[in-house]
Amino acid sequence: MTTQADISAEIAAISEQYAASGTTENGVRLDYPPYRSSLLRHPTKSPVQVDPEGIERWSPVFGERDVGPLESDLTIQRSGEPLGERIKVTGRVTDSDGRPVRRQLVEIWQANAGGRYVHQRDQHPAPLDPNFIGMGRCLTDDDGSYVFTTIKPGPYPWRNHHNAWRPAHIHFSLFGTDFTQRLVTQMYFPGDPLFALDPIYQSIVDPKARERLVATYDHDVTEAEWCTGYRWDIVLSGAAGTPLEEEHA
Amino acid sequence: MTTPGQTVGPFFAFGLEYDGDSALVPPGTPGAVRLFGRVLDGDGDPVPDALVELWQADAEGRVVQEPGSLRRDGHTFTGWGRAATDRTGTYSFTTLAPADPPYFALCLFARGLLDRLFTRAYLPGHQPEGPLSSLVATEDPHGYRFDIVLQGDGETVFLDHRRTQD
């Protein structure tokens, strides 16, 4: 049976190779063997470079009819209060030029405070919380800002190897102004002791790049007698559609 | 610096799926077509925990900029949808054939896939030349079929869009 020590050794070897390479990788690797499920699920050929055209230079539009104002509060979706640490998570969605991504959809999903997902295939013997579903949506505002109220998720075990545990995280799904900016990622919490052990987090081999997935505790977001606050800004790749936007301006 | 991606994981269903997600038009709509296919891994086995997103022009070739994809009203065509694969690795959309460009832009997510992948499914009869020539859906009694092979024999051509700014 593969142990954490085996996985940690693989992670360390890849990390050393990367450090010695002298290159900088800003993204995540698709081929990252310590994450066993990626072995048969990563392409082996390089992607074909294309110029985005037509439809790819636009994104679908979401509006008030898609997302209700209460859907950003994951603590009020049932009749009672969910258990756990109430938190607020907020930040801005921008493109790589710093332009806010306005009025665009943000979707999140997560485990409950005990590390259990509302999913029939989640077999972790931690309790479900009848007052917590763990999914939310919102639209960014004109400044590109989003805000969710939720419960801090717990870490949870998975079966990548023996005694594998994921650091606590919230899944985020984001759209930009172009289809090509689509991003699904995970937000982590500062100081998690599981970071070094987790092959999904470590699949971003550049230390600075993976730190961009870690939220910051922000006392200005924390609300007295109510909840603690975290800030996490998201930068989507550059919008290829700029020339087209100018044509239509 | 851009924010890196991470896998959608195994438990996205309750977060991302919703009623009507894969039905861009109601069944029985005049001109409705089905775009479907299987998502397969490097052993040729189905991927039952993948999510395919579709974005397309409408039947007149317009880029639709209308809200309502998450709560469809039954008559506004929004051009966007998502379909999770079932236990046979099959995804399926009910939609309209786009006029121009003559392809469905697709974005793929899955457990085990650390970042999203982009590709295009061209309509039968609109095969592109060059490196994208394999990206054509086939006409099938059940609709337009477009399988997505993540790895190995018949690996799907995935796209890296050049950026004017990054």
Contacts between the chains, C-beta under 8 A, distances in Angstrom:
chain1	res1	chain2	res2	distance
A	26	B	1	6.1
A	26	B	2	6.2
A	26	B	4	6.9
A	27	B	2	7.6
A	27	B	4	5.1
A	27	B	5	6.9
A	27	B	115	6.7
A	28	B	4	4.7
A	28	B	5	5.2
A	28	B	6	6.4
A	28	B	114	4.8
A	28	B	115	5.0
A	29	B	114	6.5
A	30	B	113	7.1
A	30	B	114	5.3
A	30	B	115	6.0
A	32	B	114	6.2
A	35	B	7	7.7
A	35	B	112	7.4
A	35	B	114	6.9
A	37	B	7	8.0
A	37	B	111	5.8
A	37	B	112	3.2
A	38	B	7	7.9
A	38	B	112	5.1
A	38	B	113	7.1
A	38	B	114	5.8
A	39	B	42	7.5
A	39	B	112	7.8
A	40	B	41	4.1
A	40	B	42	3.8
A	40	B	43	5.6
A	40	B	45	7.6
A	40	B	112	7.4
A	40	B	150	7.3
A	40	B	151	6.0
A	41	B	41	5.4
A	41	B	42	7.2
A	41	B	47	6.9
A	41	B	110	6.0
A	41	B	111	7.8
A	41	B	112	3.8
A	41	B	113	5.0
A	41	B	150	5.1
A	41	B	151	6.8
A	42	B	113	7.0
A	42	B	114	7.3
A	42	B	150	7.0
A	42	B	151	6.4
A	43	B	117	7.0
A	43	B	150	6.2
A	43	B	151	6.0
A	43	B	155	5.9
A	43	B	156	7.5
A	43	B	158	5.6
A	44	B	42	7.9
A	44	B	151	5.7
A	44	B	152	7.2
A	44	B	155	6.6
A	45	B	155	5.7
A	45	B	157	7.7
A	45	B	158	8.0
A	46	B	160	7.9
A	47	B	117	7.8
A	47	B	118	7.8
A	47	B	157	7.8
A	47	B	158	4.6
A	47	B	159	5.7
A	47	B	160	3.9
A	48	B	131	4.6
A	48	B	132	6.5
A	48	B	157	5.4
A	48	B	158	7.3
A	48	B	159	5.7
A	48	B	160	6.9
A	49	B	159	7.7
A	49	B	160	5.1
A	49	B	161	7.9
A	49	B	162	5.7
A	50	B	132	7.2
A	50	B	159	5.1
A	50	B	160	7.3
A	50	B	161	6.0
A	50	B	162	7.0
A	51	B	161	7.3
A	51	B	162	5.3
A	52	B	161	4.3
A	52	B	162	7.2
A	53	B	101	6.3
A	54	B	57	6.6
A	54	B	63	7.0
A	54	B	100	7.3
A	54	B	101	4.5
A	55	B	55	6.0
A	55	B	56	6.1
A	55	B	57	5.2
A	55	B	63	5.8
A	55	B	79	7.6
A	55	B	98	7.5
A	55	B	101	6.2
A	55	B	105	5.4
A	56	B	55	7.8
A	56	B	105	5.5
A	56	B	161	6.4
A	58	B	63	4.8
A	58	B	65	7.2
A	59	B	55	7.8
A	60	B	55	6.1
A	60	B	64	7.9
A	60	B	69	5.7
A	60	B	78	6.3
A	60	B	79	6.5
A	60	B	80	3.5
A	61	B	64	7.9
A	61	B	65	4.8
A	61	B	66	6.2
A	61	B	67	5.2
A	61	B	78	7.7
A	62	B	67	5.4
A	62	B	69	6.7
A	62	B	70	6.6
A	63	B	67	3.1
A	63	B	68	7.4
A	64	B	67	7.5
A	65	B	67	5.5
A	65	B	68	5.7
A	65	B	71	5.8
A	65	B	73	7.9
A	66	B	67	5.4
A	66	B	68	6.5
A	66	B	69	6.5
A	66	B	70	3.9
A	66	B	71	5.8
A	67	B	70	6.8
A	96	B	1	7.7
A	96	B	2	5.6
A	96	B	165	7.0
A	96	B	166	5.8
A	97	B	165	6.0
A	105	B	70	7.8
A	107	B	15	6.2
A	107	B	16	6.3
A	108	B	15	6.9
A	109	B	11	7.2
A	109	B	12	6.6
A	109	B	14	6.3
A	109	B	15	2.5
A	109	B	16	7.1
A	111	B	11	8.0
A	117	B	11	4.4
A	117	B	14	7.4
A	118	B	14	5.3
A	119	B	10	7.5
A	119	B	11	4.3
A	119	B	13	6.3
A	119	B	14	5.9
A	121	B	10	6.5
A	121	B	11	7.3
A	122	B	11	6.1
A	133	B	14	6.9
A	134	B	14	7.2
A	134	B	15	7.6
A	135	B	14	5.6
A	135	B	15	4.4
A	137	B	70	7.7
A	171	B	6	7.9
A	171	B	8	7.1
A	171	B	9	6.4
A	171	B	12	6.9
A	171	B	15	6.2
A	173	B	15	7.4
A	173	B	16	6.4
A	179	B	55	5.1
A	179	B	105	5.7
A	179	B	107	7.2
A	179	B	118	7.9
A	180	B	118	6.9
A	180	B	161	4.2
A	180	B	163	7.6
A	182	B	53	7.3
A	182	B	107	5.2
A	182	B	116	5.9
A	182	B	118	8.0
A	183	B	3	6.6
A	183	B	5	5.8
A	183	B	116	7.4
A	184	B	5	6.1
A	184	B	6	7.2
A	184	B	7	7.9
A	184	B	8	5.1
A	184	B	109	5.7
A	184	B	116	6.1
A	185	B	3	6.1
A	185	B	4	6.6
A	185	B	5	5.0
A	185	B	6	4.5
A	186	B	6	4.2
A	186	B	9	7.8
A	200	B	6	6.2
A	200	B	7	6.2
A	200	B	114	7.4
A	201	B	6	7.8
A	203	B	6	7.7
A	203	B	114	5.2
A	204	B	4	4.7
A	204	B	6	7.9
A	208	B	1	7.7
A	209	B	1	7.1
A	209	B	4	5.4
A	210	B	4	6.8
A	212	B	1	6.4
A	212	B	3	5.4
A	212	B	4	6.6
A	213	B	3	6.9
A	213	B	4	6.5
A	213	B	6	7.0
A	234	B	3	4.8
A	235	B	1	6.4
A	235	B	2	4.9
A	235	B	3	5.1
A	236	B	2	6.6
A	236	B	3	7.2
A	237	B	2	5.1
A	237	B	163	6.5
A	237	B	166	5.9
A	238	B	163	4.7
A	238	B	164	7.2
A	238	B	165	3.8
A	238	B	166	3.9
A	239	B	163	7.9
A	239	B	165	6.8
A	240	B	161	5.9
A	240	B	162	6.9
A	240	B	163	4.7
A	240	B	164	5.4
A	240	B	165	7.5
A	242	B	164	5.7
A	242	B	165	6.2
A	243	B	164	6.5
